Amino acid sequence: MMADALLADLTTELPNAVRLQRLVHTLHQHFRCGAVVLLRLDEDSLRPLAAVGLVQEALGRRFVVAQHPRLAAILSQREPTWFEPDSRLPDPYDGLLDEHIGEPLPVHDCMGVSLYVEGKLWGALTLDALHAGTFGDDARRDLQRYTLLIEAAVRITRLEHENRGLRLARSDVMEAALDHGDGEILGQSDVIRELLRELQVVADSELPVLLLGETGVGKELFARWLHRHSRRRNKPLVHVNCAALPESLAESELFGHVKGAFSGATTDRPGRFDAANGGTLLLDEVGELPLTVQAKLLRTLQNGEIQRLGADKPRQVDVRIIAATNRNLRDSVRDGHFRADLYHRLSVYPAPIPPLRERGNDVLILAGHFLELNRARLGLRSMRLSPAAERALLAYSWPGNVRELEHVVSRAALRLLSRGASRSEILTLEPDLLDLDSHAVGVAVPQMADEPVVADEVLPLRYTVDAAQRQAIVRALEASGENWAQAARLLDVDPSNLHKLARRLKLK
């Protein structure tokens, strides 16, 4: 039966992400286990491409092979690998299986197999269960028998992606990112998928891009993504923090200077434009540039020329500009702090980066990424979020965005250890460890990054209603000690309707 299902999917045209997710679901049903995960090998790390049975935040984790002996053992041989239930090797998914929400139980039965595509190690498939004896001899033989079909599904997925790339019809940019190892931008929300689809189109052009967004949304990561997907990917990407340039040195830093241009200029010195020649220059916090430097930058954008400080003749450079700012540049133009002509040159393609509060369950995926980083950094066996902590993260408005989330997770891990938690146990982060600002709880209304804030504006009704429902459910759960039935009584709703509403609001 399973072979028929796998073969049927191989002969059906499916989006890559759907094909891989159907693959793990079919395996999950056949082996009747807790979790099945398909992982792609990127240099020294394995990262989940498709999974069933793991908590949501596990999808953001990157498993460094050298830190996980079970994964290393699976990759080391071509045949399936099975681990005794009493194996002393730590399991990377301890506490991450979704069978018993809220119970950080260890995995008791595990097997996996390495996967090869065109003769090269591609990744691995892992199967885990909480009950010893789930994977008997028959299950292990089945895994070996079906490995070729699993590899065929992976191979077809890869070929279909390459064919779409040749036709310039990359309809699913998240798949492109997965296939090419761009693991920095994590998330599966619609707003991130749509943004990456747009950036994929503009990446291969020579147009300037203006990345807009609040502090901490990851503008630099998106700039690096743009560069990697451009025709300049094999040339330098030079990052300049304009806010850190002293006004007296900004011109020299960007365009360079010649010997004797000013006191202390004892030799010729190339600038950042020279360093980025043939590649990309990222002007971070471009709104902080002095007006005098803005005029020279405009000239470079217009005719590709720079003139070193003190030099008589200009020099030609071939540089693509990506600018980033958390300012409202329209306001800066109105107030006379930013040149209108430069603004229009830079904003040929403005790209607002969505704040974290608009990205739904991406919060949990990113939290999983930071949890794994801290687990490895602190030498912990396993660390996960409790269901209440997940709800707290989803209900918080994240004024500091992804950067704030990273700091929250890191502080919580340290607090847990400071309270005497054992590094050899499966550790669970509760809401009190996260120390979230209670005044910042609640989902904020999306706002375009380059639009002015309107005082007392009328908000779309659906945002107001969703935020109110979300907060009411969180408070009811806190008052009932995480008892869903009691929370339903407090809210005077049917328990099944409450569960449905909580799933829609991303609270489950």
C-alpha distance (Angstrom), angle and dihedral (degrees) to the residues before:
residue distance angle dihedral
M1 . . .
M2 3.78 . .
A3 3.81 91.8 .
D4 3.81 89.2 53.8
A5 3.80 91.4 50.9
L6 3.80 92.4 48.7
L7 3.80 92.3 47.2
A8 3.81 91.4 48.2
D9 3.81 90.7 55.1
L10 3.80 90.8 47.4
T11 3.81 90.6 58.8
T12 3.81 95.7 42.8
E13 3.79 124.3 86.6
L14 3.79 105.7 -120.7
P15 3.82 136.0 158.9
N16 3.80 109.4 -96.3
A17 3.79 95.4 -115.1
V18 3.82 91.2 49.0
R19 3.82 92.6 48.3
L20 3.80 93.0 52.7
Q21 3.80 93.5 44.1
R22 3.81 91.1 50.5
L23 3.80 88.1 50.0
V24 3.82 94.3 57.2
H25 3.83 91.7 42.4
T26 3.81 91.0 54.0
L27 3.81 91.0 49.8
H28 3.80 91.2 45.7
Q29 3.81 91.9 54.5
H30 3.80 93.9 45.1
F31 3.81 97.8 48.5
R32 3.84 94.1 36.2
C33 3.78 92.2 -142.4
G34 3.79 136.3 142.8
A35 3.78 100.2 -104.6
V36 3.80 142.8 2.1
V37 3.80 119.7 -165.4
L38 3.79 130.9 -175.0
L39 3.81 110.5 -155.5
R40 3.79 130.1 -169.2
L41 3.81 119.2 -146.6
D42 3.81 112.2 -128.4
E43 3.80 110.0 -179.8
D44 3.83 102.7 -63.7
S45 3.82 99.6 -9.5
L46 3.78 138.8 72.6
R47 3.80 117.7 -144.3
P48 3.80 128.4 -172.7
L49 3.81 115.6 -109.1
A50 3.79 95.5 173.2
A51 3.79 131.6 5.8
V52 3.77 143.2 168.2
G53 3.79 125.1 -166.7
L54 3.81 98.7 25.8
V55 3.79 126.3 110.4
Q56 3.80 113.5 -98.5
E57 3.79 96.2 -107.5
A58 3.81 91.7 58.1
L59 3.81 89.6 75.9
G60 3.79 89.6 69.9
R61 3.79 94.8 54.9
R62 3.77 124.6 106.2
F63 3.80 113.5 -155.7
V64 3.80 112.0 -148.6
V65 3.80 102.7 -145.6
A66 3.80 94.5 -142.5
Q67 3.82 89.4 57.8
H68 3.82 95.3 50.3
P69 3.82 113.2 58.1
R70 3.81 94.1 -172.7
L71 3.79 91.9 57.2
A72 3.81 89.8 44.9
A73 3.81 90.0 52.2
I74 3.82 91.8 50.4
L75 3.80 91.8 50.5
S76 3.80 93.2 46.1
Q77 3.80 96.2 70.0
R78 3.78 138.6 40.0
E79 3.81 96.3 -136.2
P80 3.83 122.6 75.9
T81 3.79 115.2 -84.9
W82 3.82 123.2 -141.2
F83 3.78 124.4 -169.3
E84 3.79 123.1 -148.7
P85 3.82 112.3 -114.3
D86 3.80 89.5 -117.1
S87 3.83 93.8 47.8
R88 3.79 111.6 143.6
L89 3.80 92.0 -145.9
P90 3.84 109.1 109.8
D91 3.79 115.2 -114.0
P92 3.82 116.3 -131.3
Y93 3.83 91.2 -142.9
D94 3.81 98.1 51.7
G95 3.79 106.1 140.6
L96 3.81 93.2 4.9
L97 3.81 100.1 91.5
D98 3.79 112.2 110.5
E99 3.83 97.0 -145.2
H100 3.79 93.8 95.0
I101 3.79 108.0 31.8
G102 3.76 110.7 -154.5
E103 3.80 94.5 15.6
P104 3.81 112.2 101.2
L105 3.81 93.9 -152.2
P106 3.80 122.3 167.1
V107 3.79 122.8 -116.3
H108 3.82 111.9 -103.1
D109 3.78 104.1 -174.5
C110 3.77 126.9 35.8
M111 3.78 140.8 166.2
G112 3.76 135.4 163.5
V113 3.77 145.5 168.1
S114 3.78 135.1 -142.6
L115 3.81 116.4 -119.1
Y116 3.79 126.8 -142.7
V117 3.80 129.8 -163.2
E118 3.80 118.5 -166.5
G119 3.79 90.5 -13.3
K120 3.81 94.8 -53.6
L121 3.79 128.1 109.0
W122 3.81 105.6 -102.0
G123 3.80 104.3 171.1
A124 3.78 141.7 -75.2
L125 3.77 145.5 -82.4
T126 3.81 118.1 -139.1
L127 3.81 130.7 -168.2
D128 3.81 121.5 -166.1
A129 3.78 136.4 -178.6
L130 3.79 136.7 -179.0
H131 3.80 92.7 -139.8
A132 3.80 122.1 75.2
G133 3.78 113.6 -125.8
T134 3.81 95.8 32.8
F135 3.80 90.4 120.2
G136 3.79 107.5 51.9
D137 3.78 128.1 165.3
D138 3.80 92.7 -76.2
A139 3.81 92.3 53.0
R140 3.79 91.7 50.4
R141 3.79 91.9 49.4
D142 3.81 89.6 48.9
L143 3.78 91.8 52.9
Q144 3.81 90.8 51.6
R145 3.81 91.4 47.1
Y146 3.80 94.2 50.0
T147 3.82 97.3 42.7
L148 3.82 92.6 93.9
L149 3.82 90.9 53.6
I150 3.81 90.7 48.3
E151 3.80 90.2 51.1
A152 3.79 89.9 47.9
A153 3.81 90.3 55.5
V154 3.79 90.1 51.2
R155 3.82 91.3 46.7
I156 3.82 92.8 50.1
T157 3.78 90.5 48.3
R158 3.78 89.8 53.5
L159 3.80 94.1 46.3
E160 3.81 92.8 48.2
H161 3.78 90.2 51.5
E162 3.82 91.3 50.0
N163 3.80 91.2 48.9
R164 3.79 91.2 50.8
G165 3.78 89.1 49.7
L166 3.82 91.1 53.2
R167 3.80 89.4 51.4
L168 3.83 90.5 45.4
A169 3.77 88.5 -125.0
R170 3.77 102.9 125.5
S171 3.77 99.3 161.8
D172 3.77 95.1 169.6
V173 3.78 110.3 47.7
M174 3.78 92.9 177.2
E175 3.80 87.6 64.3
A176 3.79 89.7 50.8
A177 3.77 89.7 52.4
L178 3.80 90.7 49.6
D179 3.78 94.1 48.1
H180 3.79 92.8 50.3
G181 3.77 98.2 45.4
D182 3.80 97.9 -112.4
G183 3.78 93.6 153.5
E184 3.78 99.0 157.6
I185 3.80 97.8 83.4
L186 3.78 103.5 63.4
G187 3.77 123.5 -174.4
Q188 3.77 146.5 89.7
S189 3.82 100.8 -152.5
D190 3.78 119.9 128.7
V191 3.81 92.6 -117.3
I192 3.81 92.3 55.8
R193 3.81 93.0 44.9
E194 3.80 90.6 50.4
L195 3.80 92.5 46.8
L196 3.80 92.4 51.1
R197 3.80 90.7 48.0
E198 3.81 88.8 55.5
L199 3.80 93.9 44.5
Q200 3.81 91.0 49.3
V201 3.80 88.4 61.6
V202 3.80 95.6 48.3
A203 3.84 96.1 37.7
D204 3.80 94.9 78.7
S205 3.81 93.5 47.6
E206 3.78 126.4 83.4
L207 3.81 93.7 -124.4
P208 3.79 119.9 128.4
V209 3.81 112.2 -111.0
L210 3.80 124.8 -150.4
L211 3.81 112.0 -155.7
L212 3.80 111.1 -155.7
G213 3.76 127.3 -169.8
E214 3.76 150.1 110.0
T215 3.78 123.0 -71.1
G216 3.80 111.7 -76.1
V217 3.83 100.0 20.7
G218 3.82 92.4 116.6
K219 3.79 104.1 -104.3
E220 3.81 91.5 159.5
L221 3.82 91.0 54.6
F222 3.79 90.9 52.7
A223 3.80 90.0 48.4
R224 3.81 90.0 53.7
W225 3.81 89.5 47.8
L226 3.81 89.6 53.3
H227 3.80 91.4 50.4
R228 3.82 93.5 48.1
H229 3.81 90.6 52.4
S230 3.80 94.7 46.3
R231 3.79 130.8 90.2
R232 3.81 86.3 -108.3
R233 3.80 93.2 62.6
N234 3.83 92.7 117.8
K235 3.79 92.5 51.9
P236 3.81 128.6 75.7
L237 3.79 125.4 -71.6
V238 3.81 106.5 -154.3
H239 3.80 118.6 -164.0
V240 3.82 120.6 -152.2
N241 3.80 121.4 -175.2
C242 3.79 99.9 -151.4
A243 3.80 92.4 -170.1
A244 3.81 90.1 61.2
L245 3.84 95.0 52.6
P246 3.81 113.9 101.9
E247 3.81 108.3 -130.4
S248 3.81 91.5 -122.2
L249 3.80 92.1 55.9
A250 3.80 102.2 32.8
E251 3.82 95.3 94.0
S252 3.79 93.6 47.9
E253 3.80 92.1 45.3
L254 3.79 93.4 53.1
F255 3.81 102.5 35.3
G256 3.82 103.5 20.2
H257 3.80 129.9 -130.5
V258 3.78 140.4 -116.3
K259 3.78 128.5 -122.9
G260 3.80 111.2 -74.8
A261 3.81 95.2 16.2
F262 3.79 89.6 127.2
S263 3.77 139.7 -11.2
G264 3.81 108.5 -60.1
A265 3.83 95.5 21.1
T266 3.79 95.2 123.9
T267 3.82 96.4 158.0
D268 3.78 139.8 22.6
R269 3.78 110.7 -86.6
P270 3.82 125.3 -165.9
G271 3.80 117.8 -139.3
R272 3.78 134.3 -136.6
F273 3.80 92.4 -84.2
D274 3.81 89.3 58.9
A275 3.81 90.0 49.5
A276 3.80 91.0 51.3
N277 3.83 95.6 45.1
G278 3.80 108.0 140.4
G279 3.80 91.0 12.0
T280 3.79 140.4 58.6
L281 3.79 133.1 -61.8
L282 3.81 117.2 -153.8
L283 3.81 111.2 -155.1
D284 3.79 101.7 -163.9
E285 3.82 116.3 -163.6
V286 3.80 88.9 8.3
G287 3.80 90.3 173.1
E288 3.82 88.8 73.8
L289 3.82 95.2 64.0
P290 3.85 115.4 118.0
L291 3.82 114.9 -109.7
T292 3.81 91.9 -116.3
V293 3.80 90.9 57.7
Q294 3.80 91.4 44.1
A295 3.82 89.2 62.6
K296 3.82 91.7 54.9
L297 3.79 91.5 45.0
L298 3.80 89.8 53.6
R299 3.82 90.1 54.3
T300 3.79 90.6 52.5
L301 3.79 91.7 50.7
Q302 3.81 90.8 48.9
N303 3.80 101.2 48.3
G304 3.82 108.4 4.3
E305 3.82 93.8 -112.4
I306 3.78 131.2 131.9
Q307 3.76 128.5 -174.9
R308 3.76 119.5 -152.8
L309 3.76 115.8 -132.3
G310 3.83 107.3 -89.6
A311 3.81 94.5 11.5
D312 3.81 123.0 127.6
K313 3.79 98.8 -148.7
P314 3.81 133.0 45.4
R315 3.81 123.3 -120.9
Q316 3.79 128.1 -139.0
V317 3.80 117.6 -121.5
D318 3.79 132.0 180.0
V319 3.80 105.5 -145.5
R320 3.78 132.9 148.2
I321 3.80 114.8 -144.5
I322 3.78 125.2 -139.1
A323 3.81 111.7 178.6
A324 3.78 128.0 -169.4
T325 3.78 133.4 -168.5
N326 3.79 142.4 163.0
R327 3.81 90.1 -156.5
N328 3.78 128.5 95.9
L329 3.80 96.4 -114.1
R330 3.79 92.0 -169.3
D331 3.77 88.6 63.1
S332 3.82 89.8 46.7
V333 3.82 89.9 52.8
R334 3.81 91.0 48.8
D335 3.80 91.3 49.6
G336 3.82 92.8 48.2
H337 3.81 96.3 -112.8
F338 3.81 96.1 111.6
R339 3.80 130.1 39.6
A340 3.79 113.7 -110.7
D341 3.82 92.6 -145.4
L342 3.80 91.9 52.0
Y343 3.80 90.9 47.5
H344 3.79 91.3 54.9
R345 3.82 91.3 46.9
L346 3.80 92.8 51.2
S347 3.79 96.4 42.4
V348 3.80 97.5 58.4
Y349 3.80 84.7 121.3
P350 3.82 112.6 18.3
A351 3.81 113.1 -167.7
P352 3.82 116.9 -168.5
I353 3.83 111.3 -153.1
P354 3.83 109.0 -143.6
P355 3.80 117.3 -120.5
L356 3.78 117.1 -115.6
R357 3.83 93.1 -107.6
E358 3.83 88.9 66.1
R359 3.81 95.0 51.5
G360 3.82 100.5 76.7
N361 3.80 114.7 -161.3
D362 3.81 91.5 8.2
V363 3.80 83.7 89.9
L364 3.81 89.7 69.2
I365 3.81 94.2 44.4
L366 3.80 90.9 51.9
A367 3.80 90.7 44.5
G368 3.81 88.8 54.4
H369 3.79 89.8 53.1
F370 3.81 91.4 53.1
L371 3.80 92.0 43.1
E372 3.81 90.8 56.8
L373 3.81 91.8 47.2
N374 3.80 90.7 52.5
R375 3.80 93.0 42.9
A376 3.80 89.6 57.5
R377 3.80 94.5 40.0
L378 3.82 93.4 51.3
G379 3.81 96.4 39.0
L380 3.82 95.6 -117.9
R381 3.80 126.8 162.4
S382 3.81 94.3 -136.4
M383 3.79 139.0 -24.8
R384 3.80 129.0 -168.4
L385 3.80 142.8 161.4
S386 3.78 123.2 -100.9
P387 3.83 116.3 -126.9
A388 3.81 88.8 -107.9
A389 3.81 90.5 52.3
E390 3.81 90.1 50.4
R391 3.80 90.0 53.4
A392 3.80 91.0 47.9
L393 3.82 91.1 52.9
L394 3.81 91.3 48.7
A395 3.80 93.2 48.6
Y396 3.82 95.3 48.7
S397 3.82 118.8 96.8
W398 3.85 96.6 -140.9
P399 3.81 102.9 -143.3
G400 3.81 88.1 -177.6
N401 3.82 93.2 45.4
V402 3.83 121.8 -158.9
R403 3.79 93.3 -12.3
E404 3.81 90.4 55.7
L405 3.82 91.0 48.1
E406 3.80 90.2 53.8
H407 3.80 91.2 51.8
V408 3.82 92.6 45.5
V409 3.82 92.6 53.9
S410 3.82 93.2 44.6
R411 3.82 92.8 50.0
A412 3.80 92.0 46.4
A413 3.80 91.5 53.3
L414 3.79 91.4 50.9
R415 3.81 92.0 46.7
L416 3.79 90.5 52.4
L417 3.81 91.2 53.7
S418 3.79 92.1 45.0
R419 3.83 88.3 57.9
G420 3.79 90.1 59.8
A421 3.80 102.0 -94.8
S422 3.80 114.7 164.8
R423 3.79 118.6 -116.3
S424 3.82 89.6 -144.9
E425 3.82 94.8 60.2
I426 3.80 132.6 78.2
L427 3.79 101.8 -98.6
T428 3.80 124.0 -152.0
L429 3.79 124.4 -158.8
E430 3.81 114.1 -139.8
P431 3.84 125.8 -162.3
D432 3.81 94.5 -100.6
L433 3.82 89.9 60.9
L434 3.80 91.6 55.1
D435 3.83 91.5 61.2
L436 3.80 94.0 -156.3
D437 3.79 119.0 -176.7
S438 3.81 105.1 -103.5
H439 3.80 90.1 -151.0
A440 3.81 90.2 61.2
V441 3.80 95.5 54.9
G442 3.76 114.6 118.4
V443 3.78 134.9 64.2
A444 3.77 113.3 -84.0
V445 3.77 123.7 -141.1
P446 3.81 116.1 -100.2
Q447 3.79 113.9 -104.3
M448 3.77 127.9 -173.7
A449 3.79 109.0 -108.1
D450 3.81 95.5 -129.1
E451 3.81 98.5 40.4
P452 3.82 123.3 97.8
V453 3.77 119.5 -108.3
V454 3.79 111.9 -108.0
A455 3.78 114.8 -145.4
D456 3.81 115.3 -124.8
E457 3.80 92.0 0.0
V458 3.80 118.9 175.7
L459 3.80 109.5 -110.5
P460 3.82 126.1 -142.5
L461 3.79 107.1 -91.2
R462 3.80 95.6 -127.7
Y463 3.83 91.8 60.0
T464 3.78 92.4 49.7
V465 3.81 93.0 47.1
D466 3.82 94.5 45.7
A467 3.81 92.4 48.2
A468 3.82 91.7 49.3
Q469 3.82 92.7 47.8
R470 3.77 92.1 46.8
Q471 3.80 93.3 51.8
A472 3.82 92.2 45.2
I473 3.82 91.8 53.6
V474 3.81 92.7 46.9
R475 3.82 91.4 50.9
A476 3.81 92.4 46.7
L477 3.80 91.5 51.2
E478 3.79 91.3 49.2
A479 3.81 90.9 49.3
S480 3.83 92.1 48.4
G481 3.79 96.8 45.9
E482 3.82 93.0 -110.5
N483 3.82 91.6 -54.5
W484 3.81 105.6 145.1
A485 3.81 95.3 -164.2
Q486 3.80 92.2 52.2
A487 3.82 90.6 44.5
A488 3.81 88.7 54.4
R489 3.82 89.7 52.9
L490 3.80 91.3 49.9
L491 3.79 90.0 51.0
D492 3.82 92.3 42.3
V493 3.81 93.8 -127.5
D494 3.78 134.4 123.6
P495 3.86 110.3 -91.0
S496 3.81 93.2 -128.6
N497 3.81 90.8 51.1
L498 3.79 89.6 49.3
H499 3.80 91.1 54.4
K500 3.81 91.2 49.1
L501 3.80 91.7 48.6
A502 3.81 91.8 47.6
R503 3.80 90.8 52.8
R504 3.81 91.7 49.7
L505 3.81 90.6 49.9
K506 3.85 90.1 49.0
L507 3.81 92.9 -115.1
K508 3.83 92.5 124.9
